Amino acid sequence: ALLAAVLVGLSAPAVGIFLVQRRLALIGDGLGHVAVTGVALGLVVDRTPVGVALVTAIAGAVLIELIRSRREAFAEVALAILF
């Protein structure tokens, strides 16, 4: 547990700085909402909820990046659409 805490403590700030610089600070919250939707979808279609949540979260991240890549000002719009 201590090793995991140290590794997360060293890597999380680097990822956080990268996301803040790209104006995507709320991406974790948004993808969390998408993943919960994927869990619900997995339960409805009788599939593995974690697998469906993973696929759904990846699809959400790709969708955000596609919207964001059109214009830099649309990073917030992409997150709002995701929510």
Number of C-alpha atoms within 10 A of each C-alpha: 6 7 8 9 9 10 11 11 11 11 10 11 11 10 10 14 12 13 15 12 9 12 15 18 17 14 21 13 13 21 23 15 17 23 23 18 17 22 20 16 17 18 14 10 10 9 12 13 20 16 14 21 23 17 15 21 21 15 14 22 19 12 16 24 15 13 17 19 13 10 9 11 11 16 21 18 13 22 23 12 12 17 13
